[in-house]
Amino acid sequence: MVILEYSVEKPLNREPPVKDLVSSFITSKGAYDRNHGPIPHLDAEKHVVRVDGAVNNILDLKISQLQNEFQQHEVTCALQCAGNRRHTMRTLLKEVQGIDWGDGAVMNCTWKGPRLRDVLKKAAVSIPDDAKAHVAFACFQTECQDDTWYGGSIELERGMRLEGDVILALEMNGKSLPINHGYPVRVIAPGIAGARSVKWLDRITVQLGESRNYYQQHDYKILPPEATDAEEAKKFWHTVPAIQNMPVNSVIASPQSGDIITLSANGTTEIQGYALPEGDHGPVAKVEVSVDEGKTWADAEIVDGSEGRRKWCWVLWKASVKLEKGSLRRVLSRATDAGGNVQCASPLWNLRGVGYNGYGETRDVEVK
């Protein structure tokens, strides 16, 4: 019998204070949790992952096989909820549906496990290379709030791409996956919305269409502004694509909105934050800050801290800026990635409040 923590009615959803989040390049503690149902406690010795669908060889892989029969690949990447920064969209634009995530629904971790492509090669995918196929992931361990199981999918081409770095993670930051982050095995799809990195993985299916799960079909989509409520949204769910790549973004972690700060002797204060590249267009190439409502911008210093490839990582950054004394001061940030994607001032509103990447900001700061 599988032991469950939390419930369908009250799943574990939490984020750390963003000031704590940026205290370390690798998120070693306090990582955000996003769930749509209970957390299952699984026995790794008994757990099996089935690989099926459009393959010549159906596989039933034990955790020991995933560990010992495939080369282990390590990737450091940021993983974020599609609803990260939803609170900002809600407060600056207009009301949205969903958990009121602040700026902390993101983590930057090192993951290790076999490449998805190696597992699929062993299964011998039988779909032509030019087919617009998906590889779907499923967890059948628990019921969810809106479905009897949880699932998501990504494009097969992305999953088979060597440089796509999609893995079946068995480790997080050098240790076995924590139970709440998917033990004993989960998907890690760098650059893609966290909703597709399915935890407690039971099945991998190669198929011609997207996952039919509720959370691929009726959630985690950037609906057009005309979808103003749940009823109007019904017109668009079947036509709007599911979120895959997350947008370029940056956040100011310190000072926070409403803080009281004291300037240094030379009239400056330090601003700190994080920034993320868009999808597979990393790494972040530049972060800028503005203290005059975006009229002028100054480069921030990127504090990397990573070793090896940085394509999928966030960056931590800081900037020393001059602010006039007074109240209601506002500082903005914007990021640019290696692909030339620049963070926008404000994206279009969408009902689910996902994919928000307006300028990072801290407002109503009192400067002494």
C-alpha positions as CSV (number, residue, x, y, z in Angstrom):
1,M,0.0,0.0,0.0
2,V,1.3,3.4,-1.0
3,I,1.6,5.9,1.9
4,L,0.3,9.4,1.0
5,E,1.0,12.8,2.5
6,Y,-1.3,15.7,2.1
7,S,-4.5,15.2,0.1
8,V,-6.3,16.1,-3.1
9,E,-8.1,18.8,-1.3
10,K,-5.0,20.2,0.3
11,P,-1.9,19.4,-1.8
12,L,1.5,20.7,-0.8
13,N,2.2,24.1,-2.5
14,R,4.7,26.5,-1.1
15,E,7.6,28.8,-2.0
16,P,10.5,30.2,-0.1
17,P,11.0,33.9,0.6
18,V,12.8,35.2,-2.5
19,K,15.6,36.8,-0.4
20,D,16.4,33.3,1.0
21,L,16.1,31.8,-2.5
22,V,18.9,33.9,-4.0
23,S,21.3,33.3,-1.1
24,S,22.8,30.3,-3.0
25,F,23.4,29.5,-6.7
26,I,22.3,25.9,-6.1
27,T,18.9,25.6,-4.4
28,S,19.9,23.1,-1.6
29,K,17.0,23.8,0.7
30,G,13.7,25.5,0.7
31,A,12.9,24.6,-2.9
32,Y,9.3,25.4,-4.0
33,D,6.7,22.6,-4.1
34,R,3.9,22.4,-6.6
35,N,1.4,19.6,-6.5
36,H,-2.1,18.8,-7.7
37,G,-2.7,15.9,-5.3
38,P,-1.1,14.0,-2.4
39,I,2.6,13.0,-2.2
40,P,3.1,9.3,-2.6
41,H,5.9,7.4,-0.7
42,L,7.1,4.8,-3.2
43,D,9.4,1.8,-2.7
44,A,12.3,2.2,-5.2
45,E,12.9,-1.6,-5.2
46,K,9.4,-2.3,-6.4
47,H,8.9,0.7,-8.7
48,V,8.8,0.1,-12.5
49,V,8.7,2.7,-15.3
50,R,6.9,1.4,-18.4
51,V,8.0,2.8,-21.9
52,D,5.3,2.2,-24.5
53,G,3.4,3.7,-27.4
54,A,5.0,4.0,-30.8
55,V,8.0,1.9,-29.9
56,N,9.2,-1.5,-31.2
57,N,10.3,-2.6,-27.7
58,I,8.0,-2.1,-24.8
59,L,10.2,-1.7,-21.7
60,D,9.5,-2.2,-18.0
61,L,12.4,-0.6,-16.2
62,K,13.3,-1.0,-12.6
63,I,15.1,1.8,-10.8
64,S,18.2,-0.4,-10.6
65,Q,18.1,-0.7,-14.4
66,L,17.8,3.0,-14.9
67,Q,20.8,3.4,-12.6
68,N,23.0,0.6,-14.0
69,E,22.1,0.0,-17.6
70,F,22.2,3.5,-18.9
71,Q,25.0,6.2,-18.8
72,Q,24.2,8.7,-16.1
73,H,24.0,12.3,-17.2
74,E,24.2,15.4,-14.9
75,V,22.5,18.7,-15.8
76,T,22.2,21.9,-13.7
77,C,19.1,23.8,-14.6
78,A,16.4,26.0,-13.3
79,L,13.0,24.5,-12.8
80,Q,10.0,26.8,-12.4
81,C,6.3,26.7,-12.1
82,A,4.5,28.3,-15.1
83,G,2.6,30.4,-12.5
84,N,5.8,32.0,-11.0
85,R,5.1,35.7,-10.5
86,R,1.4,35.3,-10.9
87,H,0.9,37.7,-7.9
88,T,2.5,40.4,-10.0
89,M,0.2,39.9,-12.9
90,R,-2.8,39.8,-10.5
91,T,-1.8,43.1,-8.8
92,L,-0.5,45.1,-11.8
93,L,-2.8,44.0,-14.5
94,K,-6.1,42.4,-13.3
95,E,-7.4,39.4,-11.4
96,V,-6.4,35.9,-12.5
97,Q,-7.2,32.3,-11.5
98,G,-4.7,30.2,-9.6
99,I,-2.4,30.0,-6.6
100,D,-1.0,33.4,-5.7
101,W,2.6,32.6,-6.4
102,G,5.1,35.3,-5.7
103,D,8.6,35.3,-7.2
104,G,9.9,32.2,-5.5
105,A,8.3,29.3,-7.5
106,V,11.7,28.4,-9.1
107,M,14.7,26.4,-8.1
108,N,18.2,25.9,-9.6
109,C,19.4,22.4,-8.9
110,T,21.8,19.7,-10.2
111,W,20.0,16.6,-11.4
112,K,21.4,13.2,-12.4
113,G,20.0,10.2,-14.2
114,P,19.8,8.6,-17.7
115,R,19.0,10.7,-20.7
116,L,15.5,10.2,-22.0
117,R,16.9,9.8,-25.5
118,D,18.9,6.8,-24.4
119,V,15.9,5.1,-22.9
120,L,13.8,5.8,-26.0
121,K,16.6,4.5,-28.2
122,K,16.5,1.2,-26.3
123,A,12.7,1.1,-26.8
124,A,13.3,1.8,-30.6
125,V,10.9,4.7,-31.4
126,S,8.9,3.8,-34.5
127,I,7.6,7.2,-35.5
128,P,9.2,9.0,-38.5
129,D,11.6,11.8,-37.6
130,D,9.5,14.4,-39.4
131,A,6.3,13.5,-37.5
132,K,5.1,16.1,-35.0
133,A,5.1,13.6,-32.1
134,H,5.2,14.0,-28.4
135,V,6.6,11.9,-25.6
136,A,4.1,11.8,-22.7
137,F,4.8,11.3,-19.0
138,A,2.4,9.9,-16.5
139,C,2.0,9.4,-12.8
140,F,-0.9,7.1,-11.8
141,Q,0.0,7.0,-8.1
142,T,-2.6,9.5,-6.8
143,E,-5.8,11.2,-7.9
144,C,-5.4,14.9,-8.6
145,Q,-7.7,17.9,-8.1
146,D,-9.0,17.8,-11.8
147,D,-8.1,14.3,-13.0
148,T,-7.6,10.8,-11.8
149,W,-3.9,10.9,-12.7
150,Y,-1.2,13.5,-13.5
151,G,0.5,13.8,-16.9
152,G,2.2,16.1,-19.4
153,S,4.2,15.9,-22.6
154,I,6.9,17.5,-24.6
155,E,7.8,17.4,-28.3
156,L,9.6,14.1,-29.1
157,E,12.2,16.0,-31.0
158,R,13.1,18.0,-27.9
159,G,13.3,14.8,-25.9
160,M,15.5,13.1,-28.4
161,R,17.9,16.0,-28.9
162,L,21.3,15.3,-27.3
163,E,21.7,19.0,-26.3
164,G,18.2,19.1,-24.9
165,D,19.5,17.4,-21.8
166,V,16.1,15.9,-20.9
167,I,16.7,13.2,-18.2
168,L,15.0,10.8,-15.9
169,A,16.3,12.2,-12.7
170,L,17.2,9.8,-9.9
171,E,19.3,12.4,-7.9
172,M,18.9,16.0,-6.9
173,N,22.0,17.9,-5.7
174,G,24.1,14.7,-5.3
175,K,21.5,12.8,-3.3
176,S,18.5,10.6,-4.1
177,L,15.5,12.6,-5.0
178,P,13.6,13.9,-2.0
179,I,10.1,12.3,-1.6
180,N,8.4,15.6,-2.3
181,H,10.4,16.1,-5.5
182,G,9.5,12.8,-7.1
183,Y,11.4,9.9,-5.5
184,P,12.4,7.5,-6.9
185,V,12.3,9.0,-10.4
186,R,11.0,12.1,-12.2
187,V,11.4,13.8,-15.5
188,I,13.6,16.9,-15.8
189,A,13.0,18.9,-19.0
190,P,15.3,21.9,-18.9
191,G,13.9,25.2,-20.1
192,I,10.3,23.9,-20.2
193,A,7.5,24.7,-17.7
194,G,7.8,22.6,-14.6
195,A,4.4,21.1,-15.2
196,R,6.0,18.8,-17.8
197,S,8.7,17.5,-15.5
198,V,6.4,14.8,-14.1
199,K,7.2,13.5,-10.6
200,W,6.8,9.9,-9.4
201,L,7.1,8.7,-13.0
202,D,5.1,5.6,-13.9
203,R,4.9,5.7,-17.7
204,I,6.6,7.1,-20.8
205,T,4.5,7.0,-24.0
206,V,5.6,8.0,-27.5
207,Q,2.5,9.2,-29.3
208,L,1.4,11.5,-32.2
209,G,-0.4,14.0,-30.0
210,E,0.0,15.8,-26.7
211,S,-0.8,14.2,-23.4
212,R,-4.6,14.0,-22.9
213,N,-4.3,14.8,-19.3
214,Y,-6.3,17.7,-17.9
215,Y,-3.1,19.6,-17.0
216,Q,-1.9,19.6,-20.6
217,Q,-5.3,20.2,-22.2
218,H,-7.1,22.6,-19.8
219,D,-4.4,24.3,-17.7
220,Y,-0.9,25.8,-18.2
221,K,-1.9,27.6,-21.3
222,I,-1.5,31.3,-22.1
223,L,-5.1,32.0,-23.2
224,P,-5.9,35.1,-25.2
225,P,-7.2,38.2,-23.3
226,E,-10.7,37.5,-24.7
227,A,-10.9,34.4,-22.4
228,T,-12.1,36.5,-19.5
229,D,-13.6,33.8,-17.3
230,A,-13.9,30.0,-17.1
231,E,-16.9,30.0,-19.4
232,E,-15.2,32.0,-22.1
233,A,-12.0,29.9,-21.7
234,K,-13.9,26.9,-23.0
235,K,-13.7,28.4,-26.5
236,F,-9.9,28.4,-26.5
237,W,-8.6,25.4,-24.6
238,H,-8.6,23.2,-27.7
239,T,-6.9,25.8,-29.9
240,V,-4.2,27.3,-27.7
241,P,-1.0,25.3,-27.4
242,A,0.2,24.1,-24.0
243,I,3.1,26.1,-22.5
244,Q,6.5,24.5,-23.3
245,N,9.4,27.0,-23.1
246,M,9.3,29.5,-20.3
247,P,10.1,33.1,-21.1
248,V,13.1,35.2,-20.4
249,N,12.7,36.7,-16.9
250,S,14.3,38.6,-14.0
251,V,13.3,39.3,-10.5
252,I,14.5,41.8,-7.8
253,A,14.9,39.9,-4.6
254,S,16.4,42.7,-2.5
255,P,15.2,45.2,-1.5
256,Q,11.6,44.0,-1.4
257,S,8.6,46.3,-2.1
258,G,7.8,48.4,0.9
259,D,11.3,48.0,2.4
260,I,13.0,50.9,4.2
261,I,16.7,51.2,3.2
262,T,19.5,53.5,4.2
263,L,21.9,54.7,1.5
264,S,25.7,54.1,1.9
265,A,28.0,57.1,2.4
266,N,28.3,57.5,-1.4
267,G,24.5,57.6,-1.9
268,T,24.1,54.0,-3.3
269,T,22.4,50.8,-2.4
270,E,22.8,47.3,-3.6
271,I,20.1,45.6,-5.6
272,Q,20.1,41.8,-5.9
273,G,18.0,39.3,-7.9
274,Y,17.9,36.4,-10.3
275,A,17.3,36.0,-14.0
276,L,16.3,33.2,-16.3
277,P,16.8,32.6,-20.1
278,E,13.9,31.7,-22.4
279,G,13.5,28.0,-23.1
280,D,16.7,26.6,-24.8
281,H,18.1,30.1,-25.6
282,G,20.3,30.3,-22.5
283,P,22.4,31.3,-20.9
284,V,21.4,34.8,-19.6
285,A,23.7,37.2,-21.3
286,K,22.8,40.5,-19.6
287,V,20.8,41.9,-16.7
288,E,20.1,45.7,-16.5
289,V,18.5,47.9,-13.9
290,S,16.7,51.2,-14.1
291,V,15.8,53.8,-11.4
292,D,14.0,56.2,-13.7
293,E,11.0,54.1,-14.8
294,G,12.9,52.5,-17.7
295,K,14.2,55.7,-19.4
296,T,17.8,54.6,-18.9
297,W,19.4,51.3,-18.0
298,A,22.6,50.3,-16.3
299,D,24.3,46.8,-16.5
300,A,24.1,44.7,-13.4
301,E,27.0,42.3,-12.4
302,I,26.1,38.7,-13.1
303,V,27.2,36.5,-10.2
304,D,27.4,33.1,-11.8
305,G,28.7,30.6,-9.4
306,S,28.2,27.7,-11.7
307,E,30.8,25.3,-13.1
308,G,30.6,23.9,-16.7
309,R,27.7,24.6,-18.9
310,R,25.3,27.5,-17.9
311,K,22.7,27.1,-20.7
312,W,19.8,26.0,-18.5
313,C,20.7,27.8,-15.3
314,W,19.5,30.9,-13.7
315,V,22.0,33.6,-12.9
316,L,22.2,35.6,-9.7
317,W,23.0,39.3,-10.1
318,K,23.7,42.5,-8.2
319,A,23.9,46.2,-9.0
320,S,24.9,49.2,-7.0
321,V,22.5,52.1,-7.8
322,K,22.0,55.7,-6.8
323,L,18.6,56.5,-5.4
324,E,17.2,59.8,-4.3
325,K,16.0,59.9,-0.7
326,G,12.3,59.8,-0.2
327,S,9.4,57.4,-0.4
328,L,7.6,55.4,-3.2
329,R,10.9,54.7,-5.0
330,R,10.8,52.1,-7.7
331,V,13.6,50.0,-9.3
332,L,13.2,47.9,-12.4
333,S,15.2,45.0,-13.9
334,R,15.3,43.3,-17.3
335,A,17.2,40.3,-18.7
336,T,18.5,39.4,-22.1
337,D,19.5,35.9,-23.0
338,A,22.0,34.5,-25.5
339,G,19.2,34.0,-28.1
340,G,18.5,37.8,-28.0
341,N,15.2,37.5,-26.1
342,V,14.6,40.6,-24.0
343,Q,12.3,40.7,-21.0
344,C,9.3,42.9,-21.8
345,A,7.8,45.7,-19.8
346,S,4.5,43.9,-19.4
347,P,3.1,40.9,-21.2
348,L,-0.6,40.5,-22.1
349,W,-2.9,39.4,-19.3
350,N,-4.1,35.8,-19.4
351,L,-6.8,34.2,-17.2
352,R,-4.5,31.6,-15.6
353,G,-1.8,34.1,-14.9
354,V,1.0,32.0,-16.4
355,G,4.2,32.9,-18.1
356,Y,4.4,36.4,-16.5
357,N,7.6,38.1,-17.5
358,G,7.1,41.8,-17.1
359,Y,10.1,43.8,-15.8
360,G,11.3,42.7,-12.4
361,E,10.5,45.4,-9.9
362,T,10.6,46.6,-6.4
363,R,8.2,49.5,-5.5
364,D,7.2,51.8,-2.7
365,V,10.7,51.6,-1.2
366,E,11.5,54.3,1.4
367,V,15.1,55.6,1.0
368,K,16.8,57.3,3.9
